[in-house]
C-alpha cells in the first residue's frame, strides 16, 4: 500500500518490479515486451504469408523447389488446395489469445465483449473447417474440430459466468440466488466439457477403427499420412501408360481410374484422355517421370508402341512392367513377351526387373496398385535423396526404391491374422507341391519371402502357429465327427482340412489316381477342402480350365470346383495369397478390434478421473469460504465483473 492507503501494482512474475510509469526499469521492460508482442503477433504471420505465397505454385503443382521443401512444415499436413491453412490457424490462435485482449484492456466493462468476440471467431473457424476439411488425415480434422468445440463451450461458460457477476438477475435465470457465486453453474459447464471430450475420444477411436469403407487411399508407412506427390519442372505426368489398344485399352483405363482413387493427385497420361498429336509421342514420354508398359498380346508388334519403347530407352526412363497373363483377356505368357521384344531393347526393359501381375481379383488388384504406386513415388523428387543418386538409380533401371513403403490401412497381412482354433492341414504325398504349400501357410510365408532369416517358430505370422501340417492319412470320418460334436457343444476345438494343391502335376498318372481316391473319401465324410491354385510358372502353374479336363469327371460332376480356389501368385503377391488362404481356414484380424476397445476403455477411464478430480476441486472449501472456483485456476474479481485469469 502507498502512503495514502491505496494499493500499489507489481508484476506477477517479478514482485520486485513495480508497475508504474515512473519506474525506469518497468518502462524499459514494457518496451521490450511490446516489441516482442509486435514481432509475434504481426511480423510472424506476415513472414508465414510470404513463405507460403512464394511456395504456392510449387505446392499446388506438386513440383518441389528449395523454398517449398524448406517450408514443408507449414503445409505438408494439409491438402494442396489448402496450403494457407497453417496461416489461418496461426491467426485464429493469435486472435483469441492476443488481438482481442487489446480491446478495452484498461476498461472494466469489456470482458464480455472480448468473450463474445472469441466465441464468434471460434464458431466461424469450426464451421469453415467442417466445410472444407483441410487436413490430409481424417483424425486430424476430428481432433481440430474437437479442440474448436471445447473452446466454444469454454467461451460460452465465460460469457454466462461474467453475466452472473455483472447482473444477479441474469444469474437467477439459471436457478441461483442473488449474492451467491456461480460456482455450481461453472461446475455444470466443466462437467459438460468432460462429457464432450469423452464422447469425442470414443468417436475418434471408432472412426480410426472403422473408416475403411470404399476405396481407401494409400498411406505412407511411418507417417500414416498420404504420400506426397511431386514432379520435376520438366515433367507434366507422374506416369505414362504405354499399351496396345487391341488387348490393353480397357485394362489401362481401369488402372488410371483406380490409381487416381488410391493416390489422389497423381497425374496419369492415357492416350484417350491426353493425346492431342500422335506425332508427339516421344514428347509425351519425355514429359513423364515414369513409363508403365502394359504387356499384352501384340504389344511389340505395334508401331506406335515401339516408338514409345525406343524413346523411353533412349531417355533412360524408369520403367514399370505390368503383365496381363490371362490369355482370354488378351494376355500372353511373360516369356513369350520377352521373346517378342526386339533384342536391342531387352536389356533396357527386362534386365533386373520382375513384372507386376495384373489380376481381376479385388485383393490382388489392390496390391498391384500398391506396387505401381510405390514405383511411381520412388522416382518422384520427394523420395530421391540426391540428384546424383536419382540418376544412378534410373540408369540401373531397378524399379522401386526400397525406402518407399506405402500401405492400405484396411489391408490385412499375415502377421495380423489369428486362428482361434487348431487346424490340421493334410497334404497328400500323391499331390506334388501340396506339402510345400501347406508348410508355407504354416510358416506365414517366411520361408520364401523373408530371405536371410532361418525358420523360427516365434517369427511365424500372427496365429499361424496353430496350424499343423501332416502327410499321414487321416481318419476323415472321426475328424468330421469331432468337429460336429464341438459345434453342438459350442466349443471351438480343432479341425482338419484337406489341402488340394492345383498345378500341372495334379491328378496325373498313378499318383493322380491315389489322390482322387483320397479326395473322394474326404468328401464322402464331409471334410473341408482348401483349394490352392498355383500361378507361379516356376512351380508348375496351369490355367484353371486345365483342371476340368485333368480331374476325374466324377469329382468335377460332384462339384469339387464349385468352391473358390485361392490363387497362389508369385513375388510379393504371394503374401496376399497366404492371407486369403488363412482367412478361408477361419483366421481373422482381431488385433485392431482389441486395440480399439482398449483405446476406448483408456479414454473412458481418463475422462472419469478428470471429472472426479474436477469435482473434488469444486467441493474443496477455500480459505474465503467459497467452493473453490478460485482454487481451480479461475480468478474472479466481483468488483469489476471480469474473469481476469483462465489458467484451467
C-alpha positions as CSV (number, residue, x, y, z in Angstrom):
1,X,0.0,0.0,0.0
2,X,1.2,3.5,-0.6
3,X,1.2,6.4,1.9
4,X,-2.4,7.3,1.1
5,X,-3.6,3.7,1.9
6,X,-4.0,2.8,-1.8
7,X,-2.8,-0.4,-3.5
8,X,0.5,-0.5,-5.5
9,X,0.6,-2.7,-8.6
10,X,3.5,-5.1,-9.1
11,X,4.5,-7.5,-11.8
12,X,3.1,-11.0,-11.2
13,X,6.2,-12.8,-12.4
14,X,8.6,-10.5,-10.7
15,X,7.3,-8.9,-7.5
16,X,10.4,-6.6,-7.3
17,X,9.2,-4.8,-10.4
18,X,6.7,-2.1,-9.7
19,X,4.2,-1.4,-12.5
20,X,4.5,2.3,-12.7
21,X,5.4,4.7,-15.5
22,X,7.7,6.4,-13.0
23,X,9.8,3.3,-12.7
24,X,12.5,3.3,-15.5
25,X,13.0,-0.5,-15.3
26,X,9.3,-1.1,-15.8
27,X,9.3,1.3,-18.8
28,X,12.2,-0.5,-20.4
29,X,10.7,-3.9,-19.7
30,X,7.4,-2.8,-21.2
31,X,9.1,-1.5,-24.3
32,X,10.8,-4.9,-24.9
33,X,7.6,-6.7,-24.2
34,X,5.7,-4.5,-26.7
35,X,8.4,-5.1,-29.3
36,X,8.3,-8.9,-28.9
37,X,4.5,-8.8,-29.0
38,X,4.6,-6.9,-32.2
39,X,7.1,-9.4,-33.7
40,X,5.0,-12.4,-32.7
41,X,1.5,-11.1,-33.5
42,X,2.4,-9.0,-36.6
43,X,5.7,-9.9,-38.2
44,X,5.5,-13.7,-37.8
45,X,2.1,-14.0,-39.6
46,X,3.5,-11.8,-42.4
47,X,6.6,-14.0,-42.6
48,X,4.4,-17.1,-42.9
49,X,2.4,-15.4,-45.6
50,X,5.5,-14.5,-47.6
51,X,6.9,-18.1,-47.4
52,X,3.6,-19.7,-48.3
53,X,2.9,-17.4,-51.2
54,X,6.4,-18.0,-52.5
55,X,5.7,-21.8,-52.4
56,X,2.1,-21.7,-53.5
57,X,2.7,-22.8,-57.1
58,X,5.2,-25.5,-56.2
59,X,2.7,-26.9,-53.6
60,X,-0.3,-26.9,-55.9
61,X,1.6,-28.3,-59.0
62,X,3.5,-30.8,-56.8
63,X,6.8,-29.6,-58.3
64,X,9.0,-29.0,-55.3
65,X,11.5,-26.2,-55.1
66,X,14.1,-25.4,-52.5
67,X,11.7,-22.9,-50.8
68,X,8.8,-25.4,-50.8
69,X,10.9,-28.1,-49.3
70,X,12.2,-25.7,-46.6
71,X,8.7,-24.6,-45.7
72,X,7.1,-28.1,-45.8
73,X,6.4,-27.8,-42.0
74,X,3.8,-25.2,-42.9
75,X,1.8,-27.1,-45.5
76,X,2.6,-30.8,-45.6
77,X,-0.3,-31.8,-43.3
78,X,-2.9,-30.2,-45.5
79,X,-4.3,-30.8,-48.9
80,X,-2.5,-28.9,-51.6
81,X,-5.5,-26.6,-52.2
82,X,-5.4,-25.5,-48.6
83,X,-1.7,-24.6,-48.4
84,X,-2.8,-21.5,-46.5
85,X,-4.5,-23.3,-43.6
86,X,-1.5,-23.1,-41.2
87,X,-1.5,-19.3,-41.6
88,X,-5.2,-19.3,-40.8
89,X,-4.7,-21.4,-37.7
90,X,-1.9,-19.1,-36.5
91,X,-4.2,-16.0,-37.0
92,X,-7.0,-17.8,-35.1
93,X,-4.8,-18.6,-32.2
94,X,-3.4,-15.1,-32.1
95,X,-6.9,-13.6,-32.4
96,X,-8.3,-15.4,-29.3
97,X,-5.1,-15.1,-27.2
98,X,-3.7,-11.7,-28.2
99,X,-5.7,-9.4,-30.6
100,X,-8.9,-9.4,-28.7
101,X,-7.1,-8.6,-25.4
102,X,-6.3,-5.2,-26.8
103,X,-10.0,-4.3,-26.9
104,X,-10.8,-2.4,-23.8
105,X,-7.7,-3.7,-22.0
106,X,-7.8,-0.9,-19.4
107,X,-11.6,-0.7,-19.1
108,X,-13.7,-2.8,-16.7
109,X,-16.7,-3.5,-18.9
110,X,-15.1,-5.1,-22.0
111,X,-14.6,-8.6,-20.7
112,X,-18.0,-9.7,-22.0
113,X,-17.2,-8.1,-25.4
114,X,-13.9,-10.0,-25.6
115,X,-15.5,-13.3,-24.7
116,X,-18.2,-12.7,-27.4
117,X,-15.6,-11.9,-30.0
118,X,-13.6,-15.1,-29.1
119,X,-16.8,-17.2,-29.3
120,X,-17.6,-15.7,-32.8
121,X,-14.1,-16.4,-34.1
122,X,-14.0,-20.0,-32.8
123,X,-17.5,-20.8,-34.1
124,X,-16.7,-19.3,-37.5
125,X,-13.5,-21.2,-37.7
126,X,-15.1,-24.5,-36.8
127,X,-17.8,-24.1,-39.5
128,X,-15.1,-23.3,-42.1
129,X,-13.1,-26.4,-41.1
130,X,-16.2,-28.6,-41.3
131,X,-16.9,-27.3,-44.8
132,X,-13.5,-27.7,-46.4
133,X,-11.8,-30.4,-44.3
134,X,-8.2,-29.2,-45.0
135,X,-6.2,-31.9,-43.3
136,X,-5.0,-35.0,-45.2
137,X,-5.7,-37.2,-42.2
138,X,-9.3,-37.6,-41.1
139,X,-8.2,-37.9,-37.5
140,X,-6.6,-34.5,-37.7
141,X,-9.8,-33.0,-38.9
142,X,-11.7,-34.6,-36.0
143,X,-9.1,-33.6,-33.4
144,X,-9.0,-30.0,-34.6
145,X,-12.8,-29.9,-34.6
146,X,-12.9,-31.2,-31.1
147,X,-10.5,-28.5,-30.0
148,X,-12.6,-25.8,-31.5
149,X,-15.7,-27.3,-29.9
150,X,-14.1,-27.3,-26.5
151,X,-13.1,-23.6,-27.0
152,X,-16.7,-22.8,-27.9
153,X,-18.1,-24.4,-24.7
154,X,-15.4,-22.7,-22.7
155,X,-16.2,-19.2,-24.1
156,X,-19.9,-19.8,-23.5
157,X,-19.1,-20.6,-19.9
158,X,-17.1,-17.4,-19.6
159,X,-20.0,-15.4,-21.0
160,X,-22.6,-16.9,-18.6
161,X,-20.4,-16.5,-15.5
162,X,-19.5,-12.9,-16.5
163,X,-23.2,-12.2,-16.9
164,X,-23.9,-13.7,-13.5
165,X,-21.3,-11.5,-11.9
166,X,-22.4,-8.4,-13.6
167,X,-26.2,-8.9,-13.2
168,X,-27.7,-11.0,-10.4
169,X,-31.0,-11.0,-12.4
170,X,-29.2,-12.7,-15.3
171,X,-27.8,-15.4,-12.9
172,X,-31.2,-16.0,-11.3
173,X,-32.4,-17.3,-14.7
174,X,-30.1,-20.3,-14.0
175,X,-31.6,-21.0,-10.6
176,X,-29.0,-19.1,-8.5
177,X,-30.0,-16.8,-5.6
178,X,-28.8,-13.2,-5.5
179,X,-25.5,-12.8,-3.8
180,X,-24.2,-16.4,-4.4
181,X,-21.2,-17.0,-6.6
182,X,-21.9,-19.1,-9.7
183,X,-19.7,-22.0,-8.7
184,X,-22.3,-24.6,-9.3
185,X,-23.0,-23.2,-12.8
186,X,-19.4,-23.3,-13.6
187,X,-19.2,-26.9,-12.4
188,X,-22.0,-27.8,-14.8
189,X,-20.1,-26.3,-17.7
190,X,-16.9,-28.2,-16.8
191,X,-18.8,-31.5,-16.4
192,X,-20.4,-30.9,-19.8
193,X,-16.9,-30.2,-21.2
194,X,-15.7,-33.5,-19.8
195,X,-18.6,-35.4,-21.4
196,X,-17.8,-33.8,-24.8
197,X,-14.2,-34.8,-24.5
198,X,-15.1,-38.4,-23.6
199,X,-17.6,-38.7,-26.4
200,X,-15.1,-37.2,-28.9
201,X,-12.4,-39.6,-27.9
202,X,-14.8,-42.6,-28.3
203,X,-15.8,-41.2,-31.7
204,X,-12.2,-40.8,-32.8
205,X,-11.4,-44.4,-31.8
206,X,-14.5,-45.6,-33.7
207,X,-13.5,-43.6,-36.8
208,X,-10.0,-44.8,-36.7
209,X,-11.1,-48.4,-36.4
210,X,-14.0,-48.5,-38.9
211,X,-13.2,-45.8,-41.5
212,X,-12.2,-48.3,-44.2
213,X,-15.3,-48.5,-46.4
214,X,-15.0,-47.9,-50.1
215,X,-11.7,-47.2,-51.9
216,X,-9.2,-46.4,-49.2
217,X,-6.3,-44.1,-50.2
218,X,-2.7,-45.3,-49.7
219,X,-0.8,-44.2,-46.6
220,X,2.9,-43.8,-46.1
221,X,4.5,-46.1,-43.5
222,X,6.0,-44.2,-40.6
223,X,3.9,-41.0,-41.0
224,X,0.5,-42.7,-41.6
225,X,-0.3,-39.8,-44.0
226,X,-0.9,-39.7,-47.7
227,X,2.4,-39.9,-49.5
228,X,3.5,-36.5,-51.0
229,X,3.3,-36.5,-54.8
230,X,5.9,-34.3,-56.6
231,X,7.1,-33.6,-60.1
232,X,10.2,-32.1,-61.6
233,X,9.7,-28.9,-63.5
234,X,10.3,-30.6,-66.9
235,X,7.6,-33.2,-66.2
236,X,3.8,-33.0,-66.6
237,X,2.8,-36.5,-65.7
238,X,3.8,-38.9,-63.0
239,X,3.3,-42.0,-65.2
240,X,2.8,-42.6,-68.9
241,X,0.6,-45.7,-69.7
242,X,2.1,-47.4,-72.8
243,X,-0.3,-50.1,-74.2
244,X,-1.8,-51.5,-77.3
245,X,-5.4,-50.7,-78.0
246,X,-6.5,-54.1,-79.2
247,X,-5.7,-56.0,-76.0
248,X,-4.9,-53.5,-73.3
249,X,-7.2,-50.4,-73.6
250,X,-9.8,-51.5,-71.1
251,X,-7.3,-52.6,-68.5
252,X,-5.3,-49.4,-68.5
253,X,-8.4,-47.3,-68.4
254,X,-9.3,-49.2,-65.2
255,X,-5.8,-48.8,-63.9
256,X,-5.8,-45.0,-64.4
257,X,-9.2,-44.6,-62.5
258,X,-8.0,-46.8,-59.7
259,X,-4.7,-45.0,-59.3
260,X,-6.4,-41.7,-59.1
261,X,-8.6,-43.0,-56.3
262,X,-5.9,-44.6,-54.2
263,X,-3.2,-42.0,-54.9
264,X,-5.1,-38.6,-55.0
265,X,-3.4,-36.0,-57.2
266,X,-1.4,-38.4,-59.4
267,X,-1.1,-37.3,-63.0
268,X,-1.5,-40.2,-65.4
269,X,-1.0,-39.9,-69.2
270,X,-3.6,-42.0,-71.1
271,X,-3.9,-41.6,-74.8
272,X,-7.7,-41.3,-75.0
273,X,-7.5,-38.5,-72.4
274,X,-4.3,-36.7,-73.1
275,X,-3.1,-37.4,-76.6
276,X,-3.5,-34.4,-78.9
277,X,-0.8,-35.1,-81.5
278,X,0.2,-38.7,-82.5
279,X,3.4,-37.2,-83.9
280,X,4.4,-36.0,-80.4
281,X,4.5,-39.4,-78.7
282,X,8.2,-39.0,-77.9
283,X,7.5,-35.6,-76.3
284,X,4.8,-37.1,-74.1
285,X,7.2,-39.8,-72.9
286,X,9.8,-37.1,-72.2
287,X,7.4,-35.1,-70.1
288,X,6.5,-38.2,-68.0
289,X,8.5,-39.2,-64.9
290,X,7.9,-43.0,-65.2
291,X,6.7,-45.2,-68.1
292,X,4.4,-48.1,-67.4
293,X,4.3,-50.8,-70.1
294,X,1.1,-52.9,-70.1
295,X,2.4,-56.2,-71.6
296,X,-0.5,-57.8,-73.5
297,X,-0.8,-59.7,-76.8
298,X,0.6,-57.8,-79.8
299,X,2.3,-55.0,-77.8
300,X,5.7,-55.4,-79.5
301,X,4.0,-55.6,-82.9
302,X,2.6,-52.1,-82.7
303,X,4.5,-49.4,-84.5
304,X,3.5,-46.7,-82.0
305,X,4.3,-48.9,-79.0
306,X,7.7,-49.4,-80.4
307,X,8.2,-45.7,-80.8
308,X,7.4,-45.3,-77.1
309,X,9.8,-48.1,-76.3
310,X,12.6,-46.6,-78.3
311,X,12.0,-43.2,-76.7
312,X,11.9,-44.5,-73.1
313,X,15.1,-46.5,-73.6
314,X,17.0,-43.6,-75.2
315,X,15.9,-41.3,-72.4
316,X,16.6,-43.9,-69.8
317,X,13.2,-43.6,-68.3
318,X,12.3,-45.7,-65.2
319,X,10.0,-48.5,-66.4
320,X,7.2,-50.4,-64.7
321,X,6.2,-53.8,-66.3
322,X,2.5,-54.7,-65.8
323,X,1.8,-58.1,-67.2
324,X,-1.6,-59.4,-68.4
325,X,-1.3,-63.2,-68.1
326,X,-5.0,-64.1,-68.8
327,X,-5.0,-65.2,-72.4
328,X,-8.8,-65.0,-72.6
329,X,-8.4,-61.2,-71.8
330,X,-5.7,-60.5,-74.3
331,X,-2.8,-61.7,-72.2
332,X,0.2,-63.9,-73.0
333,X,2.9,-65.8,-71.1
334,X,5.6,-63.5,-69.9
335,X,8.4,-65.4,-71.6
336,X,6.6,-65.0,-74.9
337,X,6.5,-61.3,-74.4
338,X,10.3,-61.3,-73.7
339,X,10.8,-63.3,-76.9
340,X,8.7,-60.9,-79.0
341,X,10.7,-57.9,-77.8
342,X,13.4,-56.8,-80.2
343,X,16.8,-57.9,-78.8
344,X,18.2,-54.4,-78.7
345,X,15.6,-53.3,-76.2
346,X,15.5,-56.4,-73.9
347,X,18.3,-55.2,-71.6
348,X,16.5,-51.9,-71.2
349,X,13.1,-53.4,-70.4
350,X,13.7,-56.7,-68.8
351,X,17.1,-56.9,-67.1
352,X,16.8,-56.9,-63.3
353,X,13.1,-56.2,-63.4
354,X,10.3,-58.5,-62.4
355,X,6.8,-57.9,-63.9
356,X,3.8,-57.0,-61.7
357,X,0.8,-59.2,-62.5
358,X,-2.5,-57.6,-63.5
359,X,-5.4,-59.6,-62.0
360,X,-9.1,-59.0,-61.6
361,X,-9.5,-60.4,-58.1
362,X,-10.0,-57.4,-55.8
363,X,-7.4,-58.2,-53.2
364,X,-4.7,-58.9,-55.8
365,X,-5.6,-55.9,-57.9
366,X,-5.3,-53.5,-54.9
367,X,-1.9,-54.9,-54.1
368,X,-0.9,-54.4,-57.8
369,X,-2.0,-50.7,-57.4
370,X,0.2,-50.5,-54.3
371,X,3.3,-51.8,-56.1
372,X,2.7,-49.5,-59.0
373,X,2.3,-46.5,-56.7
374,X,5.5,-47.4,-54.8
375,X,7.5,-47.3,-58.1
376,X,5.8,-44.0,-59.1
377,X,6.6,-42.4,-55.8
378,X,10.2,-43.8,-55.8
379,X,11.0,-41.8,-58.8
380,X,9.4,-38.5,-57.6
381,X,11.7,-35.7,-56.3
382,X,10.4,-36.0,-52.8
383,X,11.8,-39.5,-52.4
384,X,15.0,-39.0,-54.3
385,X,17.8,-38.5,-51.8
386,X,20.0,-36.5,-54.2
387,X,20.1,-35.8,-57.9
388,X,23.2,-38.0,-58.3
389,X,21.5,-40.9,-56.5
390,X,18.4,-40.4,-58.7
391,X,20.4,-40.6,-61.9
392,X,22.3,-43.7,-60.7
393,X,19.0,-45.4,-59.8
394,X,17.5,-44.5,-63.1
395,X,20.5,-45.8,-65.0
396,X,20.3,-49.1,-63.2
397,X,16.6,-49.3,-64.0
398,X,15.8,-51.3,-60.9
399,X,12.2,-50.0,-60.4
400,X,11.1,-49.1,-56.9
401,X,13.5,-47.8,-54.3
402,X,13.3,-49.9,-51.2
403,X,12.8,-46.9,-48.9
404,X,9.4,-46.1,-50.4
405,X,6.8,-48.1,-48.5
406,X,3.1,-47.4,-48.7
407,X,0.1,-49.4,-47.4
408,X,-3.7,-49.6,-47.4
409,X,-5.0,-49.0,-43.8
410,X,-7.5,-51.8,-44.2
411,X,-5.2,-54.3,-46.0
412,X,-4.6,-57.4,-43.9
413,X,-1.2,-59.0,-43.6
414,X,-0.3,-62.5,-42.4
415,X,1.1,-61.1,-39.1
416,X,-2.3,-59.5,-38.3
417,X,-4.3,-62.8,-38.6
418,X,-5.3,-65.0,-35.7
419,X,-6.7,-68.5,-35.8
420,X,-9.0,-69.2,-32.8
421,X,-8.7,-72.9,-33.1
422,X,-6.1,-75.6,-34.0
423,X,-6.2,-76.7,-37.6
424,X,-4.5,-79.8,-39.1
425,X,-3.6,-79.5,-42.8
426,X,-3.4,-82.8,-44.6
427,X,-1.0,-82.7,-47.6
428,X,-1.2,-85.9,-49.6
429,X,2.1,-87.5,-50.8
430,X,0.2,-88.1,-54.1
431,X,-0.3,-84.4,-54.6
432,X,3.1,-82.9,-55.7
433,X,3.7,-79.5,-54.1
434,X,1.0,-79.8,-51.5
435,X,3.4,-80.2,-48.6
436,X,5.5,-77.2,-49.6
437,X,2.3,-75.1,-49.9
438,X,0.9,-76.2,-46.6
439,X,4.3,-75.5,-44.9
440,X,4.3,-72.1,-46.5
441,X,0.9,-71.4,-44.9
442,X,2.1,-72.6,-41.5
443,X,5.2,-70.6,-41.6
444,X,3.4,-67.4,-42.7
445,X,5.5,-67.1,-45.8
446,X,8.8,-66.6,-44.0
447,X,10.5,-69.5,-45.8
448,X,10.1,-67.9,-49.2
449,X,9.6,-64.2,-48.7
450,X,11.8,-63.2,-45.8
451,X,15.2,-64.1,-47.2
452,X,18.1,-64.1,-44.8
453,X,16.1,-65.5,-41.8
454,X,16.3,-69.0,-40.6
455,X,13.0,-70.7,-39.8
456,X,11.9,-69.6,-36.3
457,X,8.5,-70.6,-34.9
458,X,8.5,-67.4,-32.9
459,X,8.5,-65.4,-36.1
460,X,5.5,-67.1,-37.6
461,X,2.8,-64.8,-38.8
462,X,0.0,-64.0,-36.3
463,X,-2.0,-67.1,-35.3
464,X,-0.4,-69.4,-37.9
465,X,1.4,-71.3,-35.1
466,X,-1.9,-73.0,-34.5
467,X,-1.6,-74.8,-37.9
468,X,-0.2,-78.3,-38.0
469,X,0.9,-80.0,-41.3
470,X,0.9,-83.7,-41.8
471,X,1.4,-86.2,-44.6
472,X,0.0,-89.1,-42.6
473,X,-3.5,-90.1,-43.8
474,X,-6.3,-89.0,-41.5
475,X,-9.5,-90.8,-40.4
476,X,-11.8,-88.3,-42.0
477,X,-15.0,-89.8,-40.5
478,X,-13.6,-89.4,-37.0
479,X,-12.2,-85.9,-37.7
480,X,-15.5,-84.6,-39.1
481,X,-17.5,-86.2,-36.2
482,X,-15.3,-84.4,-33.7
483,X,-15.8,-81.1,-35.4
484,X,-19.6,-81.5,-35.4
485,X,-19.6,-82.6,-31.8
486,X,-17.6,-79.5,-30.8
487,X,-20.1,-77.3,-32.8
488,X,-23.0,-78.8,-30.9
489,X,-21.3,-78.1,-27.6
490,X,-20.5,-74.6,-28.9
491,X,-16.8,-75.3,-28.4
492,X,-14.0,-74.2,-30.8
493,X,-11.9,-77.4,-30.5
494,X,-9.8,-78.4,-33.5
495,X,-10.4,-79.2,-37.1
496,X,-8.8,-80.8,-40.1
497,X,-8.6,-79.7,-43.7
498,X,-7.6,-81.4,-46.9
499,X,-5.1,-79.3,-48.9
500,X,-5.6,-79.8,-52.7
501,X,-2.7,-78.1,-54.5
502,X,-3.5,-77.5,-58.2
503,X,-0.6,-77.5,-60.6
504,X,0.4,-79.3,-63.8
505,X,1.2,-82.4,-61.8
506,X,-2.1,-82.7,-60.0
507,X,-4.3,-85.7,-60.9
508,X,-1.5,-87.1,-63.2
509,X,-0.6,-90.8,-63.5
510,X,-0.7,-93.3,-60.7
511,X,-0.3,-90.6,-58.0
512,X,-3.3,-88.8,-59.5
513,X,-5.5,-91.9,-59.1
514,X,-4.4,-92.2,-55.4
515,X,-5.1,-88.5,-54.9
516,X,-8.5,-88.8,-56.4
517,X,-9.4,-91.7,-54.1
518,X,-8.3,-89.7,-51.1
519,X,-10.3,-86.7,-52.2
520,X,-13.4,-88.9,-52.7
521,X,-13.0,-90.3,-49.1
522,X,-12.7,-86.9,-47.6
523,X,-15.7,-85.5,-49.5
524,X,-17.9,-88.5,-48.5
525,X,-17.0,-87.8,-44.9
526,X,-17.9,-84.1,-45.3
527,X,-14.4,-82.9,-44.7
528,X,-13.4,-79.4,-45.8
529,X,-11.1,-78.8,-48.7
530,X,-8.6,-76.0,-49.3
531,X,-8.0,-75.4,-53.0
532,X,-4.7,-73.7,-53.7
533,X,-4.2,-72.8,-57.4
534,X,-0.5,-72.3,-58.3
535,X,0.1,-69.3,-60.5
536,X,3.9,-69.3,-60.4
537,X,5.3,-70.6,-63.7
538,X,8.5,-71.8,-62.0
539,X,6.3,-74.0,-59.7
540,X,4.3,-75.7,-62.5
541,X,1.3,-73.4,-62.9
542,X,-1.5,-74.2,-65.2
543,X,-4.7,-72.3,-66.3
544,X,-7.6,-73.2,-64.2
545,X,-9.5,-74.5,-67.2
546,X,-6.9,-77.2,-67.4
547,X,-8.2,-78.9,-64.3
548,X,-11.6,-79.5,-65.7
549,X,-10.0,-82.0,-68.1
550,X,-7.3,-83.4,-65.9
551,X,-9.6,-84.0,-62.8
552,X,-11.6,-87.3,-62.8
553,X,-15.1,-86.5,-64.2
554,X,-16.9,-87.8,-61.1
555,X,-15.2,-85.3,-58.9
556,X,-16.0,-82.5,-61.3
557,X,-19.6,-83.6,-61.5
558,X,-19.7,-83.8,-57.7
559,X,-18.9,-80.0,-57.6
560,X,-15.3,-80.1,-56.3
561,X,-14.6,-76.8,-58.2
562,X,-17.8,-75.0,-57.0
563,X,-15.6,-73.9,-54.1
564,X,-13.4,-70.9,-54.9
565,X,-9.7,-71.7,-55.2
566,X,-7.1,-69.4,-53.7
567,X,-4.7,-68.2,-56.4
568,X,-1.1,-68.6,-55.3
569,X,0.6,-65.8,-57.1
570,X,4.4,-65.3,-57.3
571,X,6.5,-62.4,-55.9
572,X,5.2,-60.0,-53.3
573,X,1.6,-61.0,-54.3
574,X,2.3,-64.3,-52.5
575,X,1.7,-62.7,-49.2
576,X,-1.8,-61.7,-50.3
577,X,-2.4,-65.3,-51.4
578,X,-1.4,-66.5,-47.9
579,X,-3.8,-64.1,-46.3
580,X,-6.7,-65.3,-48.4
581,X,-5.8,-68.9,-47.7
582,X,-5.6,-68.4,-43.9
583,X,-8.9,-66.5,-43.9
584,X,-10.5,-69.4,-45.7
585,X,-9.4,-71.5,-42.8
586,X,-11.1,-69.2,-40.3
587,X,-8.3,-66.7,-39.5
588,X,-9.4,-63.2,-38.6
589,X,-7.9,-59.9,-37.9
590,X,-8.6,-59.5,-34.2
591,X,-5.8,-57.2,-33.1
592,X,-7.3,-54.0,-34.4
593,X,-10.6,-54.6,-32.5
594,X,-8.7,-55.3,-29.3
595,X,-6.7,-52.1,-29.7
596,X,-9.8,-50.1,-30.4
597,X,-11.6,-51.4,-27.4
598,X,-8.5,-50.8,-25.3
599,X,-8.3,-47.2,-26.5
600,X,-11.9,-46.6,-25.8
601,X,-11.6,-48.1,-22.3
602,X,-8.5,-46.0,-21.5
603,X,-10.2,-42.9,-22.8
604,X,-13.2,-43.6,-20.6
605,X,-11.0,-44.1,-17.5
606,X,-9.2,-40.8,-18.3
607,X,-12.5,-38.9,-18.6
608,X,-13.8,-40.4,-15.3
609,X,-10.6,-39.5,-13.5
610,X,-10.8,-35.9,-14.9
611,X,-14.4,-35.5,-13.8
612,X,-13.6,-36.9,-10.4
613,X,-10.6,-34.6,-9.9
614,X,-12.7,-31.6,-11.0
615,X,-15.5,-32.5,-8.6
616,X,-13.1,-32.7,-5.7
617,X,-11.7,-29.3,-6.7
618,X,-15.1,-27.7,-6.8
619,X,-16.2,-29.1,-3.5
620,X,-12.9,-28.4,-1.6
621,X,-13.5,-25.4,0.7
622,X,-11.3,-22.4,0.0
623,X,-9.9,-20.1,2.6
624,X,-12.5,-17.4,1.6
625,X,-15.4,-19.8,2.4
626,X,-16.3,-20.3,-1.3
627,X,-16.5,-23.6,-3.2
628,X,-13.1,-23.4,-4.8
629,X,-13.6,-21.6,-8.1
630,X,-10.5,-19.6,-7.2
631,X,-8.6,-22.8,-6.4
632,X,-9.5,-24.2,-9.8
633,X,-7.4,-21.6,-11.5
634,X,-10.2,-19.1,-12.5
635,X,-9.8,-15.9,-10.6
636,X,-13.0,-13.8,-10.3
637,X,-13.0,-10.2,-9.3
638,X,-16.5,-9.2,-8.4
639,X,-15.6,-5.6,-8.2
640,X,-15.1,-5.3,-12.0
641,X,-17.3,-8.2,-13.0
642,X,-14.5,-9.7,-15.2
643,X,-12.8,-13.1,-15.4
644,X,-9.2,-11.9,-15.1
645,X,-7.3,-15.3,-15.5
646,X,-8.3,-18.6,-17.0
647,X,-5.5,-21.0,-16.1
648,X,-7.6,-24.1,-16.0
